[in-house]
Amino acid sequence: MLTINLIREKKDFVIERLKVKNFDAGEIVEKIILLDSSRRELQTGTDSLQSEMNQISRKIGAMMKDNPVSGADEARAKTHLLKEEIRSLSEKLAAVEDALREEIISLPNLPHESVPAGRGADDNLIVRDGGVMMEIPSDALPHWDLIRKYDIIDFELGIKLTGAGFPVYKGKGAKLERALISYFLDQAVKAGYTEILPPVVVNEASGFGTGQLPDKEGQMYHIGADNLYLIPTAEVPVTNIYRDVILNADNLPVKNVAYTPCFRREAGSWGAHVRGLNRLHQFDKVEIVQITHPGHSYEALEEMVTHVEGLVSSLGLPYRIVRLCGGDMSFTSALTYDFEVWSAAQKKWLEVSSVSNFESFQANRLKCRFREKGDKHTRLAHTLNGSALALPRIVAALLENYQTGSGIVIPDVLIPYTGFKIIT
């Protein structure tokens, strides 16, 4: 959520920067300025009346002490009228504040100055690539056929139990999934992240805090009876740990990692791009989160990108890092890097991670602040997160790139976790 001070003081700047995200903010910003002006006038009026009433109340006290019958009744009548005026103004103020808040939360985060303009994925910038394209058999199979051949994931059983997009992992498929989770968690802990095992169900305040609500309400599974939501990513519960928290600057950055299953309703389309593991309603993901000092958040972003790059590289997968253009960025992000791995049999790039800096956008919603040593004032922190990594497409890429005539070879870094070297 953008701060009202930023919108008020840099109105034209806000409008121009949001054009990079293809968002026309002109009308909303003008409405916000008018509502803010009304809010301040009402607040000033309320404060003035409250001050006047306080003064009269003190006079009444003095009157009652010196002469209980000297004019106190007239003063009390005046305070009664003031209370009614204050109540009326307070109601108007609350209504204006609600309207102002609704307008502000409809504005996306401002993109960082390095974000290129663009409409969608075709306008993203490739930052760098790595890894080596593997030689695979001429009769190589896509991962959905490999899964069936080696009986390691059962989509039909998932449909029986729940519905499409909820696969059942079996045997060495389940072991490979668990191995990847453990490997990613261990690498994050080695990099200084503290592991968290959060709930996978959150309340509305948590969804609002990280920006999923109201922007992505239709993509989340809602538990109506309890007004709770299944998480779309561990970012939501982990970042919300710091909602309404004032941190000490000396304790920044805060670095957390969490494994959770994730739930998204968006996987309802048809076609080859959603076959197999390409898009699911439920999937496993390891997420890294940082709460940082504003002066160091872009250093933290680069550190997180390097961490994710190390994971992908260690798996031996061909990859590329992409800086998203304004039109392909999320509502909440200021700058996002996507990681894509090469799907050898499908012959296309698959997104496996997004690493983003949200600057103070989430922190303002969360009221996540920090205080410098010796300073009584607080400031908004910066929040960042990244997939490290999302598993379905990593599994798909591993199966396709490591397939041989005799089976699917396991990357060396995973063998201590799987306990086997090949799926046959």
N, C-alpha and C positions, 0 to 999 in steps of 0.2 A: 504494500500500500504506500503510495506516495504521500509525503508529508504536506500538510496544508501550507506550511511556510515556503516550501519549494514551489508549489503551484502559485502562490500569491506573489512571490518575489521574482520568479523566473517563468512567468506565464508563456511567453513566446518560445522560450527554450524548450519547455515541456511539450508544447504542440509540435514543434519542429522535430524533436527527437522521436516522438511517437509515430511520426510519418514513416520512419525507417521500418517500423513494424506494420506498416500499412494500416495504421489506426488513426482515424480522423478525430482528434480530441478537441477541436475548436469549440464546438457547442457545449460540450460537457465542462470544459475548463471555464468558460464564461459563466455558466450556471453555478459552478463551484465558487467563483469569485463573488457573485451576487449573494449566494447563500452565506458565505463566510462574512460578508459585510453585515448582513442582517443578524447573524449570530453575534457578532461583536457589539452591535448596537443594543441588542436585547440583553446581552450579558452586562454591558455598562449600565443600562437602565435598572436591571435587577440588583446589581451591586450598589447603585446609588440609593435605591429604595431601602435596601437592607441596612445600609449605613445610617440612613435617616431613622429607621425604626430602632436601631440599636441606641442611637443618641436619645430618643424619646424614652426608651425603656430605662436608661440610666437616670434621666430626669425624674421619671415616676418614682424610682427607688429613693431619690433624694427627697422628693416631695413627701413620700410616705414616712420617711424618717423624721423630717422636720415638722410637717403639719399634715396629717393623714387626710384632711378634708380640703386641702388647697389645690384645686385644679387637676387632681389626679384622674378624675373621671373623664374629663375632656381629653387628656393625653391618652388614656386607654382607648377611647373611641377612635382617636387618630391612628394608633397602632393597629387597630382592627381593620381600618380602611387600607392601611399600608400592606397588611398581610394579604388582603384580597388582591391588591394590585400585584404583589410579588408572586402570588400563586398563578395569576393569569399570565404574567410575563414568563414565568418558569415553564408553563405548559407550552407556550409559543416557542420558547427557547429549545425545549426538548424536541419538538416537532422539526424545527429547523436543523438541529444537530443530527437527527435521524436522516433527514433528507440529504444533508451535506455528506454524511458518512456513506450513504448509498451511492452518491455520485462519485466520490473519491475511490471507492473500491471497484468501480467499473473501469477504472483506468489501469492499463497494463504497466509493468515496470518499464523504466526508460532503458533502452539498449545502450551498452557501452559505446564509446566513440569509435572503437575499432570494428564494430558490427557493420558488415556491408548491407546495403539496401538489396532487396530482392523479394520475389513473390513466393518462392518455395524451394524445395530441395535442389532443383537444377541450378539455383543461384548461390548455393553454398560454396565455400572456398576450401580446397584441399590444402591443409597445412603441411603435412608430410605423410609418407607411407613407410612401411617396413615389412620385414619378413620376406620369404621367398615363395613364389607360386610353386606348389608341389606337383609332381608328376603323378597322375592317377591313372588307373587302368582305362583303356579305351571304352570298356563297357561299364564305366563307373555309374553307380546308382545314386539318386537323390536320397537324402537322409530318411524320408518317409518309407522308402523301399528297403533301406538298410535296417531300419527299426523292425520292420515286419520279418525280414530275412533272419535276423538274429534274435527276434522275440525279446526285445529289451524294453519296449514301451508299448502299451496297449491303448490305442485311441478308442476302439470299440467298447472296451470295458469301461472306460471313462464316461462314454455316452450312456451306457447302461446305469452306472452309478449316479451320475449327475447330469451330464449333457455335453455337447460339443465344446471343445476347448479346455477340458479337464482330464488330461491323460493320466494313466496309471503306469508308473515306472516299475520295472520288474527285474529281478536277478542282477545281472551285471549293469543293466541300465540304471537301476536304483543305486548301485554301488558307485557308479561313475558320477551320478548327480551328487551324492553325498561327499564323494572325494573332492569334487570341484568346490563345494561349499566350504569344506574344511580347509582346503588349500588357500582359497581367497581370504578366509577369516584369519588364518595363521599369518599370511603375508601382511595383512593390514595391522595386526597386533605388532608384528616386527617393525612396522613403520611408525609405531607410536600411537595407534588408535586403541581406545578402550572399548572392549566388546560389550554390547548391550543386547539383551534378548527381550524386546518389547512386546506388548499386546499387538495382535493383528486386527483388532477392532478398536475404533476411536470414536470420540464424540464429535459433535458439530463444531465446537470451539477449536479442536485440533485440526479439523479439515479446513476451517477458515484461516487458522494461523499460518499454514504453509501455502495457502492459495488454491487448494483444490476446490474449496467451496467459496463462493457459489459458481466459480468458473467451470468446473468439471463435474458438477453434480450428477449429470446424466451418465457419466462413465464409471461411477462408483456404485458398488452394491450396497443398498440401504436396508438396514434392519428396522422396519417401520415401527414395530411394537415398542422398541427401546430408543428409537431415533439415534442409532449408531451406524457406523460405516465400516465395511471391510477395507483395509488399507490398500491403496494402489501401489505403494512403495514404503519401505521402512523410513524414508525421509520424514513421513508425517509424524509417527509417534516419537522418533528420536529427536527431531528438531523441536517438537513441542515439549520435551523435557525442560527446555529453557524458556517456556512461556511464562511471563510475569516474574522473571528472575533478573536480578542485578548481579552481574559477575564482576570480579576484581580484574582489572586490566592485567595484573601480573599473572593471572591464571589463563590468559588467552595465548594461543588458540586452544579451544576445547575440541578434541578429536575423538569421534565415536565411530564404531563400525557395528553393523547389525545384519544378521541373516534373518529373512522372513519369507514366507510365501506371500505373493502379491496377487491382487484380484482386480481385474478390469473388465467391464462390460463391453468395451469398444470392439472386441474381436468378433464382430458379427457378420463381416462381409465374406464374400465368396471369391474364389480364384486361386491361381497358383501361388500368389504372394502371401496367402494365409494358410497354405497347406502344411501339414505336419507340425513342426515346432516353430514355424515362422511367426505365428501369432496365437496366443492362448488367452483364455479367461483367467486361469490360475497358473502362476509360474514362480520359480524360486529366484531370489536375487540377494546378493550381498551389497550393501549400501555403505558408503563412507560419507560422514557429515562433519563439517567444521564450523565452529562459531569463532570468528576472528575479530581482531581490531581492524577498523576501516582502513587504516594505513597499510595493512599487510594482506588484504584479502586477495589481491591479484597474484601475489607471491604464492599464497596458499593454493590458488587455482592452478598455477603452473605445477606446483608440487603434486597436486592430485592427478593432473594429467599425466605426469611422469610416472606416478604409481600405477595407474591403469595401463599405461603403455608397457610397463614392465611385466604386468600380468599377461597381457595378450602376447607379448614377445616370447615370454617363457613357455607358452603353450605351442610355439612354433607356427602360429597362424599368420598368413599374410593379412596386413591390416592397413588402414589409413585413418588419419585424424582430420576431421572436417570442422571448420568454424561455421556455425550456422548464420545464415543471413537473417535480416529482421523478419521477413515473412515466414520463416520456418521455426522461429523461436517460440518458447512457451510464454504464457501470460506473465509469469513471475520472474523470468530470467533477465539478467543484464548482459550476460555473455555465456555462450554454451559451446562446448566442443563435443562432437559426437565421435565415437569410435566405431568403425565398421570393419568386419572381417570378411574374407573372401569365401564364398560358398562355391566349392570347386565343381560340384555336379550341377548346381542350379545356375552357375556362371553369373553370379551377381553378388553385390555387396550387401551384408546384413548388419544393421545397427545392433551393437551389443552393449553400448554404454553412452550415457550423456553425463557430462561433468559441467556443472553450472555455478556461476557466482550470482547470487541474488542481491548483492550489496545489502542495503538496509530495508528492502521491500518486505521481506518476510518478518524481519525483526520489528518493524513498525506495527505489523498486525499482531505479533506475538508479545509486544512490549518487552522484548529481550534487550537489555541494556547492560552497560558496563560502566565502571567508575575508575578513573585514574587515582593512584595513591595520593592522598592529601587533597583531593578535589571533592567538594560536596555535590557537584553537578554530575548527572549521568548522560551518556550518549548511546545512540542506537548501535548495536553490534552489526557485523556483516555475517550472513549465513551462506554456506556453500554445501553442495552435495554432489555425489557421483555414483554411478553404478560400477561396482568393482567385484564382480560383474553380474549382469543378467544372464541366467544360465541357458534358456532354451536355444537361442541361436548360437551360443558357444558350443553346446552339445551338437547341434546340427552341423556346424562347421568342422568340428573335430571328427565326426563320423564320416563326412564326405571327403575331407582332406587326407585323413589317415587310413582310408580303406585300401586294402590290398587284396590280392587273389586268395590269400589264406585267412583274412579276417581284418578287424579294425585295430590298428596298433594304438597303444596308449602312450601319450607324451611322457617323457622321462620324469618330469616334475610331479606327475600324478601317480606314478607307480607305487611310491610309499603309502599312498592313501587308498588306492584301489586294491592293492595286493595281487594284481594280475597285470600282465604286459600286453595282452591282446584279447579282443572279444572274438570268439569263434563260434 
